[in-house]
Each structure stands twice: as structure tokens, then as C-alpha cells.
Amino acid sequence: MKLLLVNSFNVRTFAANLKEGILKPQRMTLSTLKHTVFTVLFLSVFSFGFAKDAKEGGEDEKFDPKEMILHHVKDAYGMHIATLNQGEENEAHITIPLPVIVYTDKGLTTFSSSAFHHDYHGHEIVERNGQRFVNVHEKVYILDEGASEVAYDAEGHPTNAHRPKFDLSITRNVFMMWVSIAVLFLIFLTAARRYKRSDDNVPSGIASFVEPLIVFVRDEIARPMIGEHKYKRYMPYLLTIFFFIWINNIFGLIPILNGANLSGNIAFTFTLATITFIITTFSGNKNYWKHIFWMPGVPVPMKIFLMPIEIIGMFVKPISLMIRLFANITAGHVIILALMSLIFVFKTVAIAPVSVAFSLFITVIEVIVTAIQAYIFTILSALYFGMATEEEHH
């Protein structure tokens, strides 16, 4: 059974082996070696990135795992892909510069994030539109008049700089959100084109991968949670959030994208939860509102007692959706980063095998969690829609 699972990723190999009634040991060995090499390379990218962060403060400066973890988990103004070391004073950075767009007292100001030269400690000053901008922990600040450098209080907050009125910058998370939308359009338009060209409506190519997932959302989530007669109107939203959350969770695990942690951004999960709340509220029928404001079948004193609880519950449900997705995705990133940090905390490669092994284990779990969290958000949204549209039982 284990051998079957190893080769099930290759449909042609699996079919041929099934026909012969035997699985070839050399194929299993080659497949195992291929996956092992890929995993080592995958985690090596993590290690190189963390090693660079560990050395940025200098050789004698103590490595701060908290700062490194928060820097990777938080949003950023640019996409840093890799750093090519060509000597201590001659490093080549591979980046995707993104536009910084801020609205201040002097109007709209725009410039490229590359102007900060990968600095997020407030050292690099960018002069635009008669103002001086700095990047302090991935937040743009404007230096006060006459200030030539950032001054901090005891808690590390700038004392001689202030935030712009509006920050409309295209950050790393926003950029990756657009990329995920483009990828989803590409996937589904390609799948639709495959169906158009098919005479017997048999899926092929990418359509054969997408169709089972769509059928799963329809038959295992929408129909049971909402009901046979009302589920269709909610299918577009349920399919959108399922694939949108899933693909962004996957992007967050790709090291070369510098861990664009979109689902680990509370603003992102808040927006999705708010949309679910709005749809639930406007879908509510007479029976739904009756159970919230005047619970049927119970004494009047109990109705009065239950009403505020039910009203609070209306808001607790989307809040739980928001926090659950945010916390689970962020926790996975933090654990992997913390495990990799052990190498630099102990300053020895002896800990590397243990650190990499545990990081690999958590990474494998995270791959599964990416789909599980998309499923949980979708099924709970469908459950709330079903509760709002449920008819009164006689």
C-alpha cells in the first residue's frame, strides 16, 4: 500500500504498474530520491535567507530571532527574492521593486521601494516632494522638519517622525494577491476552454484537476450545509473563497516569494469574514431573525435573556472565522522560522540536522494545513448561510 501511494502522483506509471500487477523497486527508489532532493533544496532556500538576516547586523551583534520572525511574517514594501554575496561591500540583490504610494500634507507622493535599498531600520532616507521618508519596520514614516535621522523612545517607536495620512502602497501581500487572482483566472479560463473543445465533456489537462474540487465543494459543503434548493446561489462565493484562500496559503510556503503571508494578515482575513457576515445578514429570512430576537418555544424571561447572547453570536461567528485563519497560518510560519533560527541562536551547524528535520516535518504539515484552512473557512461560511436561510419546521 505504501508503494502504491509513492507512485500515485504519476498516473501513467501507476496505470502501467497496475496492469503488470507489480511495482518496480527502481521506480520507487528514483521517486523517493527525487522528492528528497527537492525537499533539501526547498529548505536550503529558507536557510540561506535566514543566514543573510542573521548576518545583517554584523558579526558581533547578537542574533534576534524575534525580529527576524516578525520581519518575515509581516508585510513589506518590496519583493526580495535573493541576495548574491560578492563580498561584504558588494552584494547583488534580486528584487521586485513595488510602488510606494502615500498621501501627506503636501499631496500625493510616489516612488519605488528600491529607493530604501532593502533597509527597514530607518537608516536610508528618501527625499521626495520636499519631505524625507524612512522605512521603520516596514512602515513608511515622514521625518519631522529639521530631523536628519530617526530617534526612538524606550519602546522602539519613532519620536521625531510621523505616519502619512494615507498609505496606499502596493505591498508584497497586495502584489501576491494580484498574482493569485491572475493565476486563478488562468486556471479556470483554461479549464473552461478545455470543456468547450471537448465533445463528450470529459475533463482533460487542468480541467481534470479542477473538476473534482468543484464537485467536492458542491456535494460535500454547499448541498449539506445550505440545502438542495438554495445552494446554487452561494456556489460562486464558496468556490471563490475556497480556491482564493488555498492558493494564497500555498504561495506563503514558497521561499522564493519570500513568504508572502497574505492569509497571515489580519486585514485580509477580516475582509473575507466581513463579506461572509454581510452575505449571511442579507440572506437571513424571517425564521432566522425570529431565532435571534425572539426565540420561539421558550418562556418570555428566557427570550429576553437569550436575545443579547444571540446578537453577540452574530458578530462572534465572523470574528472566529477571521482569527482562526489568521492564527493557524501565522503559527505555521512562526514555528518553521523559529526552528530554523536555532542554527543561528546556537551558532553551530551541529544543530542543523535536527532543525532542518523538524522544519521539514512542520512544512509537510503546513502543506496539508493550507487546504484544511481553506476548507474550514468555506464550510463554516456555508453553515452560516444555511442557518440564515433555513425554513421554519412545522
C-alpha positions as CSV (number, residue, x, y, z in Angstrom):
1,M,0.0,0.0,0.0
2,K,2.9,2.4,0.8
3,L,4.4,1.7,-2.6
4,L,1.1,2.5,-4.3
5,L,1.0,5.9,-2.6
6,V,4.5,6.7,-3.6
7,N,3.8,6.3,-7.3
8,S,0.2,7.5,-7.3
9,F,1.4,11.0,-8.3
10,N,2.4,9.7,-11.7
11,V,-0.8,8.5,-13.4
12,R,0.9,6.8,-16.3
13,T,3.4,5.0,-14.1
14,F,0.6,3.9,-11.8
15,A,-1.5,2.6,-14.6
16,A,1.3,0.6,-16.2
17,N,2.3,-0.9,-12.8
18,L,-1.3,-1.8,-12.0
19,K,-1.6,-3.6,-15.4
20,E,1.6,-5.6,-14.7
21,G,0.5,-6.3,-11.2
22,I,3.8,-5.3,-9.8
23,L,5.5,-2.0,-8.8
24,K,9.1,-1.7,-9.8
25,P,11.5,-1.1,-6.9
26,Q,13.9,1.1,-9.0
27,R,11.0,3.5,-9.8
28,M,10.2,3.8,-6.1
29,T,13.8,4.5,-5.3
30,L,14.1,7.1,-8.1
31,S,10.9,8.8,-6.9
32,T,12.0,8.8,-3.3
33,L,15.4,10.3,-4.2
34,K,13.7,13.0,-6.4
35,H,11.4,14.0,-3.6
36,T,14.3,14.0,-1.0
37,V,16.5,16.2,-3.2
38,F,13.6,18.6,-3.9
39,T,12.9,18.9,-0.1
40,V,16.5,19.6,0.7
41,L,16.7,22.3,-2.0
42,F,13.4,23.8,-0.7
43,L,14.7,24.1,2.9
44,S,18.1,25.3,1.7
45,V,16.4,28.4,0.3
46,F,15.0,29.0,3.8
47,S,18.4,28.6,5.4
48,F,20.2,30.9,3.0
49,G,17.6,33.6,3.5
50,F,17.8,33.3,7.3
51,A,21.6,33.3,7.3
52,K,21.6,36.6,5.4
53,D,19.2,38.1,8.0
54,A,21.4,36.7,10.8
55,K,24.5,38.5,9.4
56,E,22.9,41.8,8.6
57,G,23.6,43.3,12.0
58,G,27.3,42.4,11.8
59,E,29.3,39.5,13.2
60,D,29.4,40.7,16.8
61,E,25.7,41.7,17.0
62,K,23.6,39.1,18.8
63,F,21.1,37.4,16.5
64,D,17.5,38.3,17.4
65,P,15.1,35.6,16.3
66,K,12.0,37.7,17.3
67,E,13.0,40.5,14.9
68,M,13.8,38.1,12.1
69,I,10.5,36.2,12.5
70,L,8.4,39.3,12.7
71,H,10.2,40.7,9.6
72,H,9.3,37.6,7.6
73,V,5.7,37.3,8.8
74,K,4.8,41.0,8.4
75,D,4.0,42.7,5.1
76,A,6.8,44.5,3.2
77,Y,7.2,47.3,0.6
78,G,9.3,45.1,-1.8
79,M,9.7,41.6,-3.0
80,H,13.2,40.4,-2.0
81,I,13.9,37.2,-3.9
82,A,17.6,36.5,-3.1
83,T,21.0,38.1,-2.2
84,L,24.1,37.1,-4.1
85,N,27.2,37.6,-1.9
86,Q,30.1,39.1,-3.9
87,G,32.0,40.3,-0.9
88,E,30.9,42.2,2.3
89,E,30.6,45.5,0.5
90,N,29.5,44.3,-2.9
91,E,26.2,42.4,-2.6
92,A,23.8,41.9,-5.5
93,H,20.1,41.8,-4.6
94,I,17.5,40.2,-6.8
95,T,14.2,42.0,-6.0
96,I,10.9,43.1,-7.5
97,P,10.5,46.8,-6.6
98,L,7.0,47.9,-5.8
99,P,5.5,51.4,-5.8
100,V,5.2,53.3,-2.5
101,I,2.1,55.5,-2.7
102,V,1.4,57.8,0.2
103,Y,-0.8,60.8,0.7
104,T,0.6,63.5,3.0
105,D,0.1,67.2,3.9
106,K,1.9,68.1,0.6
107,G,-0.3,65.8,-1.5
108,L,0.3,62.5,-3.2
109,T,3.9,61.2,-3.3
110,T,5.0,58.1,-5.1
111,F,8.4,56.4,-5.5
112,S,9.9,52.9,-5.9
113,S,10.5,50.8,-2.9
114,S,14.0,50.2,-4.2
115,A,14.9,53.7,-3.0
116,F,15.1,52.3,0.5
117,H,17.8,49.9,-0.6
118,H,16.4,47.0,1.4
119,D,16.6,49.0,4.7
120,Y,13.8,48.7,7.2
121,H,15.6,50.1,10.2
122,G,15.1,53.8,9.3
123,H,18.7,54.4,8.2
124,E,18.0,55.1,4.5
125,I,16.4,58.5,3.9
126,V,14.4,59.1,0.7
127,E,13.8,62.7,-0.2
128,R,10.6,63.3,-2.3
129,N,8.2,66.2,-2.7
130,G,10.1,68.3,-0.1
131,Q,9.8,65.5,2.5
132,R,12.1,62.9,3.9
133,F,10.8,59.3,4.1
134,V,12.2,56.4,6.0
135,N,11.1,52.7,6.4
136,V,10.8,51.7,10.0
137,H,9.9,48.0,10.4
138,E,8.1,48.0,7.1
139,K,6.1,51.2,7.8
140,V,6.8,54.4,6.0
141,Y,7.4,57.4,8.2
142,I,8.0,61.1,7.4
143,L,10.8,62.8,9.3
144,D,9.8,66.0,11.2
145,E,11.2,69.3,9.9
146,G,14.9,69.6,10.7
147,A,15.4,65.9,11.6
148,S,18.3,64.1,9.9
149,E,17.8,60.7,11.4
150,V,15.2,58.7,13.3
151,A,15.1,58.9,17.1
152,Y,13.4,56.2,19.1
153,D,11.8,56.0,22.5
154,A,12.4,53.2,25.0
155,E,9.9,51.0,23.3
156,G,11.4,51.5,19.8
157,H,8.8,53.9,18.4
158,P,10.0,56.9,16.3
159,T,9.7,60.2,18.3
160,N,10.7,62.6,15.5
161,A,8.7,61.1,12.6
162,H,5.1,60.6,11.8
163,R,3.0,58.4,9.5
164,P,1.4,59.8,6.3
165,K,-2.3,60.4,6.2
166,F,-2.9,57.5,3.9
167,D,-0.6,54.7,2.8
168,L,-1.9,53.2,-0.5
169,S,1.4,51.4,-1.4
170,I,1.4,48.2,-3.4
171,T,3.0,46.0,-0.8
172,R,4.2,42.4,-1.1
173,N,0.9,40.9,0.1
174,V,-1.1,43.1,-2.3
175,F,1.2,42.2,-5.2
176,M,0.9,38.4,-4.4
177,M,-2.9,38.8,-4.1
178,W,-3.0,40.2,-7.7
179,V,-0.7,37.3,-8.8
180,S,-3.0,34.8,-7.2
181,I,-6.1,36.3,-8.9
182,A,-4.2,36.2,-12.3
183,V,-3.3,32.5,-11.6
184,L,-6.9,31.6,-10.7
185,F,-8.2,33.3,-13.9
186,L,-5.6,31.4,-15.9
187,I,-6.6,28.1,-14.3
188,F,-10.3,28.4,-14.7
189,L,-10.3,30.0,-18.2
190,T,-8.0,27.2,-19.4
191,A,-10.3,24.6,-17.8
192,A,-13.4,26.2,-19.4
193,R,-11.6,26.2,-22.8
194,R,-10.9,22.5,-22.4
195,Y,-14.6,21.8,-21.8
196,K,-15.6,23.9,-24.8
197,R,-13.3,21.9,-27.1
198,S,-14.4,18.6,-25.6
199,D,-17.2,16.7,-27.5
200,D,-18.1,14.4,-24.6
201,N,-17.5,16.9,-21.7
202,V,-14.8,14.6,-20.3
203,P,-12.2,16.8,-18.5
204,S,-8.6,16.8,-19.6
205,G,-5.5,18.7,-18.6
206,I,-6.0,21.3,-15.8
207,A,-9.8,20.7,-16.0
208,S,-9.3,17.1,-14.7
209,F,-7.7,18.6,-11.6
210,V,-10.2,21.4,-11.1
211,E,-13.5,19.5,-11.6
212,P,-13.1,17.1,-8.6
213,L,-12.5,20.1,-6.3
214,I,-15.5,22.0,-7.6
215,V,-17.7,18.8,-7.3
216,F,-16.3,18.4,-3.7
217,V,-17.3,22.0,-2.7
218,R,-20.7,21.5,-4.2
219,D,-21.5,18.0,-2.9
220,E,-19.7,18.0,0.4
221,I,-20.0,21.6,1.5
222,A,-22.7,23.6,-0.2
223,R,-25.5,21.0,-0.5
224,P,-25.3,19.5,3.0
225,M,-24.8,22.9,4.7
226,I,-27.3,25.1,2.8
227,G,-29.8,22.7,1.2
228,E,-30.6,21.3,-2.1
229,H,-32.8,24.1,-3.3
230,K,-30.8,27.1,-2.2
231,Y,-27.1,26.1,-2.5
232,K,-26.6,27.3,-6.1
233,R,-26.8,31.0,-5.4
234,Y,-23.9,30.7,-3.0
235,M,-21.7,28.5,-5.1
236,P,-19.8,31.3,-6.8
237,Y,-18.7,32.8,-3.4
238,L,-17.9,29.4,-1.8
239,L,-15.8,28.4,-4.8
240,T,-14.0,31.8,-4.8
241,I,-13.0,31.8,-1.2
242,F,-12.0,28.1,-1.3
243,F,-9.6,28.5,-4.2
244,F,-8.5,32.0,-3.3
245,I,-7.5,31.1,0.3
246,W,-5.9,27.8,-0.7
247,I,-3.7,29.3,-3.5
248,N,-2.6,32.2,-1.3
249,N,-1.8,29.8,1.5
250,I,0.4,27.8,-0.9
251,F,2.1,30.9,-2.1
252,G,3.0,31.7,1.5
253,L,5.1,28.5,1.6
254,I,7.2,29.2,-1.4
255,P,10.6,30.6,-0.2
256,I,11.5,32.3,-3.4
257,L,8.4,34.5,-2.9
258,N,9.9,35.5,0.5
259,G,6.9,34.0,2.2
260,A,4.2,36.5,1.1
261,N,2.0,35.8,4.1
262,L,-1.4,37.0,2.8
263,S,-3.6,34.7,4.9
264,G,-1.5,35.6,7.9
265,N,-2.5,39.3,7.5
266,I,-5.4,40.2,9.8
267,A,-6.8,42.7,7.3
268,F,-7.1,40.0,4.7
269,T,-9.0,37.6,7.0
270,F,-11.1,40.4,8.4
271,T,-12.2,41.4,4.8
272,L,-13.2,37.8,4.0
273,A,-15.0,37.3,7.3
274,T,-16.8,40.6,6.8
275,I,-18.1,39.5,3.3
276,T,-19.3,36.3,4.9
277,F,-21.1,38.3,7.6
278,I,-22.7,40.6,5.1
279,I,-24.0,37.8,2.9
280,T,-25.3,35.9,6.0
281,T,-27.1,39.1,7.3
282,F,-28.8,39.9,4.0
283,S,-29.7,36.2,3.4
284,G,-31.4,35.9,6.7
285,N,-35.1,35.1,6.5
286,K,-38.0,35.6,8.9
287,N,-37.2,32.4,10.8
288,Y,-33.5,33.4,11.2
289,W,-34.3,36.8,12.7
290,K,-37.0,35.3,14.9
291,H,-34.5,32.9,16.5
292,I,-32.2,35.8,17.2
293,F,-34.5,38.5,18.6
294,W,-37.4,36.4,20.0
295,M,-36.6,32.7,20.3
296,P,-39.7,30.7,19.7
297,G,-40.8,27.9,22.0
298,V,-39.3,29.3,25.2
299,P,-40.7,31.4,28.1
300,V,-40.6,35.2,27.8
301,P,-38.0,35.7,30.5
302,M,-35.7,33.2,28.6
303,K,-36.4,35.1,25.3
304,I,-35.2,38.3,26.9
305,F,-32.1,36.5,28.3
306,L,-31.2,34.8,25.0
307,M,-31.7,37.8,22.7
308,P,-28.4,39.6,23.7
309,I,-26.5,36.3,23.5
310,E,-27.8,35.6,20.0
311,I,-27.0,39.2,18.9
312,I,-23.4,38.8,20.2
313,G,-23.2,35.5,18.4
314,M,-23.9,37.2,15.1
315,F,-20.6,39.0,15.4
316,V,-18.7,36.3,17.2
317,K,-19.1,33.9,14.2
318,P,-17.3,36.1,11.6
319,I,-14.7,37.1,14.3
320,S,-13.9,33.4,14.9
321,L,-13.5,32.9,11.1
322,M,-11.1,35.8,10.9
323,I,-9.0,34.8,13.9
324,R,-8.9,31.1,13.0
325,L,-7.5,31.5,9.5
326,F,-5.1,34.3,10.6
327,A,-3.8,32.4,13.7
328,N,-3.3,29.0,12.1
329,I,-1.4,30.2,9.0
330,T,0.7,32.6,11.1
331,A,1.5,30.0,13.7
332,G,2.9,27.6,11.0
333,H,5.2,30.3,9.6
334,V,6.4,31.2,13.1
335,I,7.2,27.6,14.1
336,I,9.2,27.0,10.9
337,L,11.1,30.2,11.3
338,A,11.8,29.5,15.0
339,L,13.1,26.1,14.2
340,M,15.5,27.4,11.5
341,S,16.6,30.2,13.9
342,L,18.0,27.6,16.3
343,I,21.0,27.2,14.0
344,F,21.9,30.9,14.4
345,V,21.0,31.1,18.1
346,F,23.4,28.2,19.0
347,K,25.9,29.3,16.3
348,T,26.7,25.8,15.3
349,V,26.0,23.6,12.3
350,A,25.7,20.6,14.6
351,I,22.1,21.6,15.4
352,A,21.3,22.0,11.6
353,P,20.2,18.3,11.0
354,V,17.7,18.5,13.9
355,S,16.5,22.0,13.0
356,V,16.0,21.0,9.3
357,A,14.4,17.7,10.1
358,F,11.8,19.4,12.4
359,S,11.3,22.2,9.9
360,L,10.6,19.6,7.2
361,F,8.1,17.9,9.4
362,I,6.2,21.2,10.1
363,T,6.5,22.2,6.4
364,V,4.8,18.9,5.3
365,I,2.0,19.6,7.9
366,E,1.7,23.2,6.6
367,V,1.1,21.9,3.0
368,I,-1.9,20.0,4.4
369,V,-3.0,22.9,6.6
370,T,-3.2,25.2,3.5
371,A,-6.1,23.1,2.1
372,I,-7.6,22.4,5.5
373,Q,-7.9,26.1,6.4
374,A,-9.5,26.9,3.1
375,Y,-11.9,24.0,3.6
376,I,-12.8,25.1,7.2
377,F,-13.4,28.7,6.2
378,T,-15.6,27.6,3.3
379,I,-17.6,25.0,5.2
380,L,-18.3,27.4,8.1
381,S,-19.4,30.2,5.7
382,A,-21.7,27.7,4.1
383,L,-23.0,26.6,7.5
384,Y,-23.8,30.3,8.4
385,F,-25.6,30.7,5.1
386,G,-27.6,27.5,5.8
387,M,-28.6,28.8,9.2
388,A,-29.7,32.1,7.8
389,T,-31.9,30.5,5.0
390,E,-33.3,27.6,7.0
391,E,-37.1,27.4,6.8
392,E,-39.2,27.0,9.9
393,H,-40.1,23.5,10.8
394,H,-43.7,22.6,11.5
